[in-house]
Amino acid sequence: MSYQPTAGDGNPQGKGVVPLLDTLSMLSRWQAEAKSPEQILREFCLSTLVLSSAFQFRVVPGRCYYLYRVEEQWQLSLISPEEWGARQPGDYVARCEMGGDMTWSLDLSPSLSEKPDLIAALEQHLSQLLARIAEAEHFEDALPHYEAQLPYQQRVMASAMASSLQTSLLLAGLRARPGRHWLESASLRGLLSPAD
């Protein structure tokens, strides 16, 4: 009996050379700008929320995605609540869009205020991030430059987001500030409010 290799996808996460070069090319075009401390903190917290969600597709800057809470997990989808209709997989949280600077903006669902369990899950996520910042010697140390536990796409985007925010810190003259300094005026509800 001879060995017969099984046919299958030898590259299930798209980690080959060509997809990797495509991803690096996309990421090399991000454009960071000077931002206020509040804007940097908000973008960090909201971006890590999206990047901690489950998804298995390549994200493109400028395209809309939809965040849901499905069985105690965050899930990013290409499908809007209207397109799901009655088959919606879980609670709709927000419309999300990755900007050209690799950070995410969220437009929270208007019905979010009617769902205390969902608000509690968001606040728990934000509390964990704020604790990470408080423990960091400098805010930059809390940025996710490499997060081994994340799937490949999320790990690459988290690294790009961290580099973008670090560049914004540099451009705004905010480097090397203690993590606790960043939290003096931060409130969980304020991080969930739309940016001014």
C-alpha positions in Angstrom: 0.0 0.0 0.0 1.5 3.3 -1.0 1.1 6.7 0.8 -1.5 8.9 -0.8 -1.4 12.5 0.4 -4.8 14.0 1.1 -6.0 16.9 -0.9 -6.8 19.9 1.1 -6.1 23.5 1.7 -2.4 23.6 2.8 -2.8 27.3 3.6 -6.0 27.7 5.7 -5.1 31.0 7.2 -3.7 32.6 4.1 -0.2 32.8 5.5 1.6 32.0 2.2 4.1 34.5 0.7 1.6 36.2 -1.7 -1.2 36.8 0.9 1.5 37.9 3.4 2.9 40.4 0.9 -0.6 41.6 0.1 -1.3 42.2 3.8 2.0 44.0 4.3 1.3 46.2 1.3 -2.1 47.1 2.7 -0.6 47.8 6.1 2.3 49.9 4.8 -0.2 52.5 3.5 -1.6 53.6 6.8 -1.3 57.2 7.7 -1.0 58.2 11.4 -1.6 61.7 12.5 -1.2 63.7 15.8 -4.2 63.0 18.1 -5.4 64.1 21.5 -4.8 61.8 24.5 -8.6 61.2 24.7 -8.8 60.2 21.0 -5.7 57.9 21.3 -7.1 56.2 24.4 -10.6 55.8 22.8 -9.2 54.4 19.5 -7.0 52.0 21.5 -9.9 50.6 23.5 -12.4 50.4 20.7 -9.8 48.9 18.3 -8.8 46.2 20.7 -12.5 45.4 21.2 -12.9 44.7 17.5 -9.6 42.9 17.2 -10.5 40.6 20.1 -13.6 39.5 18.2 -13.9 36.3 16.2 -13.7 36.7 12.4 -12.0 34.7 9.6 -11.8 37.1 6.7 -9.4 39.8 5.6 -10.5 43.3 6.7 -10.2 46.2 4.3 -9.9 49.8 5.5 -12.9 51.9 4.7 -15.4 49.0 4.5 -18.2 48.6 7.1 -18.4 45.6 9.4 -20.8 44.7 12.1 -20.0 43.7 15.7 -22.2 41.2 17.5 -22.2 39.5 20.9 -22.7 35.8 20.3 -22.7 33.3 23.2 -20.4 35.4 25.4 -18.0 36.2 22.6 -17.5 39.2 20.3 -18.0 38.4 16.6 -17.2 40.6 13.6 -19.4 40.0 10.6 -19.7 41.3 7.0 -23.4 41.1 7.3 -25.6 43.9 8.7 -28.5 43.3 11.2 -30.9 44.2 8.4 -29.4 41.6 6.1 -29.5 38.9 8.9 -33.1 39.7 9.7 -34.6 37.1 12.1 -31.4 34.9 11.7 -29.2 37.5 13.4 -26.5 35.4 15.3 -26.6 37.5 18.5 -27.0 40.9 20.0 -26.0 43.7 17.6 -23.4 46.0 19.2 -22.0 48.4 16.6 -21.2 49.2 13.0 -17.4 49.2 12.7 -14.9 50.7 10.2 -11.2 50.4 10.1 -9.6 53.7 9.1 -6.6 54.4 7.0 -4.5 54.7 10.2 -5.4 51.1 11.1 -7.6 52.1 14.1 -11.3 51.3 14.3 -14.3 53.6 14.8 -17.5 52.2 16.1 -21.1 53.5 15.7 -22.8 51.9 18.7 -26.3 50.4 18.3 -29.1 52.8 19.5 -30.7 49.9 21.3 -27.5 49.2 23.4 -28.9 51.2 26.3 -31.7 48.7 26.6 -29.3 45.8 27.1 -27.6 45.9 30.5 -25.8 42.6 30.0 -24.3 43.9 26.8 -23.2 47.1 28.5 -21.7 45.1 31.3 -19.7 43.0 28.8 -18.4 46.1 27.1 -17.4 47.7 30.4 -15.6 44.5 31.5 -13.6 44.5 28.3 -12.7 48.2 28.8 -11.9 47.7 32.4 -9.3 45.0 31.5 -7.7 47.4 29.0 -7.6 50.2 31.5 -6.0 47.9 34.0 -3.4 46.9 31.3 -2.7 50.6 30.8 -2.5 51.4 34.5 0.1 48.6 35.0 2.3 49.8 32.1 5.3 52.0 32.8 4.4 54.0 29.7 1.3 54.0 27.6 3.3 52.6 24.6 4.1 49.5 26.7 0.4 48.6 26.8 0.0 48.7 23.0 -0.4 45.3 21.3 2.8 45.1 19.3 2.6 41.3 19.3 -0.2 39.3 20.7 0.5 35.6 20.3 -3.0 34.5 21.4 -4.7 36.3 18.5 -5.4 34.6 15.2 -3.1 35.6 12.4 -5.2 38.4 10.8 -6.0 40.0 14.1 -2.4 39.8 15.2 -1.2 41.5 12.1 -3.8 44.3 12.4 -3.1 44.7 16.2 0.5 45.2 15.4 -0.3 47.8 12.7 -2.7 49.6 15.0 -0.1 49.7 17.8 2.5 51.2 15.3 0.0 53.7 14.1 -0.9 54.8 17.7 2.7 55.0 18.6 3.4 57.3 15.7 0.4 59.4 16.7 1.9 59.6 20.2 5.2 60.8 18.8 3.6 63.4 16.5 1.5 64.8 19.4 4.5 64.9 21.7 2.8 62.4 24.1 5.5 59.7 24.3 6.8 58.2 27.5 3.9 59.3 29.7 3.1 56.9 32.5 0.1 54.6 31.9 -1.7 56.0 35.0 -1.4 59.5 33.6 -3.6 58.5 30.7 -6.4 57.3 33.0 -6.8 60.4 35.1 -9.8 61.7 33.0 -10.9 58.4 31.5 -14.3 57.0 32.3 -15.7 53.8 30.8 -18.9 55.5 29.6 -16.8 58.3 28.0 -14.8 55.7 26.0 -18.1 54.4 24.6 -19.4 57.8 23.7 -18.9 59.2 20.2 -15.8 61.2 19.6 -16.2 64.9 19.4 
